[in-house]
Amino acid sequence: MSQAATADLIDGPGIDLRNLVWVALAFAVLAGVIALDNRWALNFVHVMCGVLWTGIDLFMGFVVGPIMRRLPPPAQRAMILRLMPKTLFLLPTLAIITGTAGWIHARQLGFLDLPWPGYGWVLAALVIVAILTVQGLGVLLPTNLLVYLEMRKPAPDLPRVGRLMKRYVYAVALQGSLQVAIIVVMAKFATGL
């Protein structure tokens, strides 16, 4: 293997800002669906993005995370440097689109005007999605970015990465629990309030 290929394997690709084109396209699709005011299309966008967001979160937390903890540090580094540049764009986009489409769709269907106890399910969904989004954008995203940037250094500060990852593990555990809770709430919506 050439030295350049070995360096790429260890260092991984950088953050490709061209991915912002895909993010903008996704938000443009959301804006178009909202402008159409089509219930089916808005429900489709909400459900598809929600399934992707939830599925990726649960897969990362319960499959990739435990595997990563057992890998030797060079393999962890290689995995982080390959995975993080993609998730930095994908997960925040899915989170924002899911919540926005869900809010607009709930308003379309009159869920925001339901009497109690039906409104309790709506409130549960709003609170869970708000926590998921704030935690994702305010804790997980910055932590991912900090870990990624540290791991790109020729000599990463592994104790710092360890401290960052300790906070990250707790946040991911809460994120996974809330993702399961939102599935329960959405199942209630699907079967009738």
Number of C-alpha atoms within 10 A of each C-alpha: 5 7 8 9 11 11 10 15 16 20 19 19 14 14 17 10 10 8 15 13 10 14 16 12 12 16 16 12 14 20 16 14 19 18 10 11 14 14 15 11 17 25 18 14 22 23 16 15 21 23 16 16 22 22 14 16 19 20 13 16 19 14 11 14 14 11 12 16 10 10 12 9 12 11 14 17 23 17 18 19 25 20 15 20 20 13 15 19 18 18 22 18 20 24 23 18 23 25 20 18 24 21 18 18 23 16 12 14 11 10 18 16 12 14 9 9 10 16 15 13 18 23 14 15 22 16 13 18 23 14 15 21 21 14 16 19 18 11 15 23 20 14 18 20 16 15 24 23 15 18 22 19 10 9 8 15 12 13 9 13 16 12 11 16 17 11 13 17 14 11 18 22 15 16 23 21 12 17 22 14 16 21 15 13 17 17 12 14 15 9 7 8 15
